[in-house]
Each structure stands twice: as C-alpha cells, then as structure tokens.
Amino acid sequence: MRKVIIGTRRLQQIARQETNLILADRAVNNCAENDQPPAQLVSDSEGEYNYDFNSEFYDCDTLSDRWDNYSDSEDEDYVDLEENRDVDIVSKLKDWSLEYGVNQKQFTSLLKILKQHPCFERIPSDSRTILNSSQEIVPTVVPPGEYLYFGLRREIDILDRNLDQTLELQVNIDGLPIFKSSSIQFWPILGFFVNVSIYPFVIGLYSGTKKPSHVNIFLEPFVTEFNQLRREFTAGGNPLIKIHSFICDAPAKSYIKCVKGHTGYFGCDKNNRMTFSSNKSQLRLFASFRAKTNFEHHTGTTILQDIPDLNLVD
C-alpha cells in the first residue's frame, strides 16, 4: 500500500473544513431549537468554504458534496514520503561511500542490513546499483590481437578487510596455447595477494595468433593502475601495496624485461657472462640494470621500470 503525507496547506484546509462542519452542526441544532433557518454554505475567492449564518437557507447536501469531492488530485499538496526518502537516503549513502572509500563488499553488507527495516525496504541491496559501477569491459587492440583489462581495483574492493597492512602482489605472465589445430593463444596476467587471496585472479587477458608485438603496450594498463593504487593507498607516506614477485618462465621473463633470452650472449640475469666459467664477472645490480650499464643485455626499455623501487634483477 502506498504511503503518502499531506502537505501543510492541505492540513490547514482540512482543519478549516472540519471546524466549519462543527459550526454548521451547531448552527443546525440551534436552528432546530429556535426554529431559525440554518446558515448557507458559501465559497470565497480561494475556493475555501465558510458558513454564512445570516443567510436564509442552509443546504446540507451541498456541504456533504463539498466534503466528498475532496481528493488526491492536487499533487503539489501531496508528497510521496517513501519515494522521496528512498531517493534522499540513496544519494547520501553514495556520497558517504565515495567520501570515506568504503569498498563494495562492505557497502553491500550495510545495504542488506538496512533493508531489514521497513523504512528502507525499497533501497537497492547491491552497492553496484547505487554506484553504477557495473561497466562493460571493452576489448582494446594490442597487435596482433585483442586485450581485455579487468584491473586490480575490483579485487582490492572485495577484500573483507581494511588496508591496515601492506598488500604484496604476485604477478604471473605466460603464454597459453588454446587449440592444437589453431595458433590462437592467450597471454593472461594473473595476480595473487600473498597471505590474503584464496585463488589467483585475472588482471588482464590477451588473445591473438602470436604474443603481443609490443610488450609495453601490453603491460601499460597494469603499470598505470598499479602506480595509481600505490599513490592512493598509503599509511604514513608509505604505499600499502607493492610487488612481491613476478612468476614467469625464462622466455616470458626475458620478454617482459626486454632483455636477451637465457640462451643468448649476455642473457644471464645475474652477471655479464653467458656461462659461469669463472667468478670474476660483474654482478648485475638494481641501479646498473636501470642505467643499462651492460647494454648488450638489453633489447629495449621495459615499462616495468616505471614502477618505483621494483627490482628487476633479484
């Protein structure tokens, strides 16, 4: 059943009408006792009804008709309290969640609690409805195939915890053949938060006949979002999310680091030699790798270097 509230002006009108009814009843009773003609119901310029007790006639049917004609037709005097309240509380809940960074799982839990009360039974039960966060993931072109980027933020949002300690992210990147009869292959980027995640989750997924021609185009969405999250989630100036490790086989590792393969000259990750025939080789260091001191080891510049403090040697 729809609940409504009557506006102040209409309440005043009803009060005046009820008062006039009482006065009219008294006038009729007095007339009956004194054999005097009753008052007549007249209308003023504002459509309100008063009683002229000096008139010679009083039409009781008119009074009854006037009262029966009272209806809900004047929308400006009626407010749907339930509807307006729902809209107002939903708007305030949305502003609150955005202002204080409430994750979607916590927000949804709060909505389900509120819906148990009759006053809030019409509000949405899922935070995605309020936040309008359900977005279609559109594939982008990464030659020679297509790429879907799902992101890290959604996984952080669904964690049932506050970021009171550092999240350490393990990243796995590798090629995955799909069919024996086709050259189509997947190159997924998988993530796993150490000591927090239960299962690995998909960060991005590439599909094509070959691996991505430009590794930096392939990795750019991940690097950009990760750096943004580092700036956003901090405590005492220190980021609460960092890279724990990259888990790759040797070909995939050389591919994402833009270095020589493990079977090539200067392909060793640890020093500047192809074999360990002596112990006099210079070890690679964090700074020397980024400075490309041993330029023969590099085939390009990886976008992974844009992640601060990421050690691509150890």
C-alpha positions in Angstrom: 0.0 0.0 0.0 1.4 3.4 -1.0 2.1 5.7 1.9 1.6 9.5 1.5 1.9 12.5 3.6 -0.4 15.5 3.3 1.1 18.9 2.9 0.8 21.7 5.4 -1.6 23.8 3.3 -4.0 20.9 2.8 -3.9 20.1 6.5 -4.9 23.7 7.2 -7.8 23.4 4.6 -9.0 20.2 6.2 -8.8 21.7 9.7 -10.9 24.7 8.5 -13.4 22.4 6.8 -13.8 20.3 9.9 -14.2 23.4 12.0 -16.9 24.7 9.7 -18.6 21.3 9.9 -18.7 21.5 13.6 -20.0 25.1 13.5 -22.6 24.1 10.9 -23.8 21.2 13.1 -24.2 23.6 16.0 -26.0 26.1 13.8 -28.4 23.5 12.6 -29.1 22.3 16.1 -29.6 25.8 17.3 -32.0 26.5 14.4 -33.9 23.4 15.3 -34.3 24.5 18.8 -35.1 28.1 18.0 -37.0 27.4 14.7 -34.5 29.6 12.8 -33.3 29.0 9.2 -29.9 27.4 9.1 -26.8 29.0 7.6 -25.8 28.7 4.0 -22.5 27.3 2.7 -20.7 29.8 0.5 -17.4 29.8 -1.2 -14.8 32.5 -1.1 -12.4 33.5 -3.9 -9.8 30.9 -2.8 -12.1 28.0 -3.1 -12.4 27.6 0.7 -15.9 27.2 2.3 -17.3 29.2 5.1 -20.7 29.4 6.6 -23.0 32.4 6.4 -25.2 32.1 9.4 -27.2 35.2 8.3 -28.4 33.5 5.2 -31.9 32.2 5.0 -31.1 28.7 3.6 -28.6 26.0 4.5 -28.1 23.1 2.0 -26.8 20.1 3.9 -26.4 18.2 0.7 -24.0 20.8 -0.6 -21.8 20.5 2.4 -21.8 16.8 2.0 -20.9 17.0 -1.7 -18.1 19.5 -1.0 -16.5 17.2 1.6 -16.9 14.1 -0.7 -15.2 15.9 -3.5 -12.0 16.2 -1.5 -9.5 14.1 -3.5 -5.8 13.4 -4.1 -5.8 15.4 -7.4 -3.7 18.3 -6.1 -0.2 16.8 -6.5 1.5 19.9 -5.0 -0.1 19.2 -1.7 0.9 15.5 -1.6 4.4 14.2 -1.1 5.3 10.5 -1.5 7.2 10.2 1.6 8.5 6.7 0.9 9.8 7.6 -2.6 11.4 10.9 -1.6 13.1 9.3 1.4 14.4 6.5 -0.6 15.9 8.9 -3.2 17.4 11.0 -0.5 19.0 8.2 1.6 20.4 6.5 -1.6 22.1 9.7 -2.6 23.5 10.2 0.9 24.7 6.7 1.1 26.5 7.0 -2.3 28.2 10.3 -1.2 29.2 8.7 2.1 30.8 5.6 0.5 32.8 7.7 -2.0 33.9 10.2 0.6 35.3 7.5 3.0 36.4 5.0 0.5 34.1 2.2 1.6 34.7 -0.9 -0.5 31.8 -2.5 -2.4 31.5 -5.6 -0.2 31.2 -3.6 3.0 28.7 -1.2 1.3 26.6 -4.1 0.1 26.6 -5.6 3.6 25.3 -2.3 5.0 22.5 -2.1 2.4 21.3 -5.6 3.3 21.2 -4.7 7.0 19.2 -1.5 6.2 16.7 -3.4 4.0 15.6 -5.4 7.0 13.9 -2.3 8.4 10.6 -1.4 6.7 11.7 2.2 6.2 14.5 1.1 3.8 12.9 -1.9 2.1 12.9 -0.2 -1.2 16.6 0.8 -1.4 18.9 -1.3 -3.6 20.5 -4.3 -2.0 23.7 -4.2 -4.0 26.2 -1.3 -3.9 26.9 -1.6 -7.6 23.3 -0.4 -8.3 24.0 2.8 -6.3 27.5 3.4 -7.5 26.7 2.5 -11.1 29.9 0.5 -11.1 28.8 -2.3 -13.4 30.8 -1.5 -16.6 31.2 -3.5 -19.7 34.9 -4.3 -20.3 35.6 -3.4 -23.9 38.5 -5.2 -25.7 41.3 -3.0 -26.9 43.6 -3.7 -29.9 47.1 -4.8 -28.9 48.7 -6.0 -32.1 48.3 -8.6 -33.4 45.3 -9.5 -31.2 42.9 -8.1 -28.6 43.3 -7.4 -24.9 40.8 -7.3 -22.0 41.9 -5.5 -18.9 40.0 -6.3 -15.7 42.2 -4.4 -13.3 43.4 -4.7 -9.7 40.9 -2.3 -8.0 38.0 -4.6 -8.1 39.9 -7.3 -6.3 41.0 -4.8 -3.6 37.4 -3.6 -3.2 36.0 -7.1 -2.5 38.6 -7.9 0.2 36.8 -8.1 3.5 39.4 -6.1 5.3 40.8 -2.6 5.8 44.2 -1.8 4.3 46.0 -1.7 7.6 48.9 -3.7 6.3 50.8 -3.9 3.0 49.3 -6.0 0.2 52.1 -7.9 -1.6 51.1 -8.8 -5.1 52.5 -11.7 -7.0 52.2 -11.5 -10.8 52.2 -14.3 -13.3 52.6 -13.7 -17.0 53.0 -16.5 -19.5 51.7 -17.8 -22.9 49.0 -20.4 -23.1 48.1 -22.3 -26.3 44.3 -22.9 -26.6 43.9 -25.3 -29.5 46.2 -27.8 -31.2 44.6 -27.0 -34.6 44.9 -23.3 -34.3 47.6 -20.7 -33.5 45.3 -18.7 -31.2 46.9 -18.3 -27.8 46.2 -16.5 -24.5 48.6 -14.3 -22.6 47.0 -13.8 -19.2 48.2 -11.5 -16.4 47.3 -13.2 -13.2 47.5 -11.8 -9.7 47.6 -13.1 -6.2 47.9 -11.2 -2.9 50.2 -13.1 -0.6 48.6 -14.3 2.6 45.3 -12.7 1.6 44.0 -14.1 -1.7 42.4 -17.6 -1.8 42.7 -18.0 -5.5 44.6 -16.2 -8.3 42.6 -13.6 -10.2 42.8 -12.4 -13.7 44.2 -8.9 -14.1 44.3 -8.8 -17.9 43.8 -11.3 -20.8 45.4 -11.1 -24.3 44.3 -13.2 -27.2 45.9 -13.4 -30.6 47.7 -15.6 -33.1 51.1 -14.5 -31.6 52.2 -12.9 -28.4 51.8 -9.1 -28.2 54.2 -7.4 -30.6 54.8 -4.5 -28.2 55.2 -5.7 -24.6 55.0 -2.1 -23.2 51.5 -1.7 -24.8 50.5 -5.0 -23.3 51.8 -4.0 -19.8 50.9 -0.3 -19.8 47.3 -0.6 -18.3 48.7 -2.7 -15.4 51.6 -0.5 -14.7 49.4 2.7 -14.8 46.8 1.3 -12.4 49.3 -0.2 -10.0 51.1 3.2 -9.7 47.8 4.9 -9.1 46.9 2.4 -6.4 50.3 3.0 -4.7 49.6 6.7 -4.5 46.1 6.1 -3.3 46.6 3.5 -0.6 49.3 4.8 1.8 49.9 4.9 5.5 52.4 7.4 6.9 53.6 8.2 3.4 54.4 4.6 2.7 52.4 2.7 0.0 50.3 -0.2 1.2 50.5 -2.2 -2.0 53.7 -3.4 -3.6 55.1 -6.0 -6.0 56.1 -9.2 -4.2 57.4 -11.0 -7.3 56.9 -11.8 -10.9 56.4 -15.5 -11.6 57.4 -16.3 -15.2 59.4 -19.0 -17.1 62.6 -17.9 -18.7 61.2 -16.9 -22.1 58.4 -14.9 -20.5 60.8 -13.2 -18.1 63.1 -12.0 -20.8 60.1 -10.9 -22.8 58.6 -8.6 -20.1 62.1 -7.3 -19.0 63.1 -6.5 -22.6 66.4 -8.4 -22.3 68.3 -11.1 -24.2 67.0 -14.7 -23.8 68.6 -17.1 -21.4 70.4 -19.0 -24.2 71.8 -15.9 -25.8 75.0 -13.9 -25.3 74.7 -11.6 -22.2 71.5 -13.3 -21.4 72.3 -14.2 -17.8 70.1 -12.3 -15.2 72.8 -12.2 -12.6 76.1 -11.3 -14.4 77.5 -10.2 -17.7 78.7 -13.6 -18.9 77.0 -16.5 -20.8 78.5 -19.2 -18.6 79.8 -19.4 -15.0 83.3 -20.5 -16.1 84.8 -18.0 -13.6 83.8 -16.0 -10.6 85.2 -12.7 -11.9 82.2 -11.5 -13.7 80.5 -8.3 -12.6 77.1 -8.8 -11.0 74.1 -7.0 -12.2 72.6 -4.5 -9.7 69.3 -2.6 -9.4 71.0 0.6 -10.5 73.1 -0.9 -13.3 70.1 -2.6 -14.8 68.1 0.6 -15.0 71.2 2.5 -16.3 71.8 -0.2 -18.9 75.5 -0.4 -18.0 75.7 -3.7 -19.8 73.8 -2.5 -22.9 74.3 -5.8 -24.7 72.0 -7.4 -22.2 69.0 -5.2 -23.2 66.8 -5.3 -26.2 64.7 -2.3 -25.2 63.3 -0.4 -22.2 60.6 -2.1 -20.3 57.7 -0.1 -18.9 58.1 -2.1 -15.7 60.8 0.4 -14.8 58.1 3.0 -14.2 57.1 1.1 -11.0 59.2 2.7 -8.3 61.5 0.5 -6.3 60.8 -2.5 -8.4 64.0 -4.6 -8.5 64.2 -6.3 -11.9 67.4 -8.2 -11.1 66.7 -10.1 -7.8 
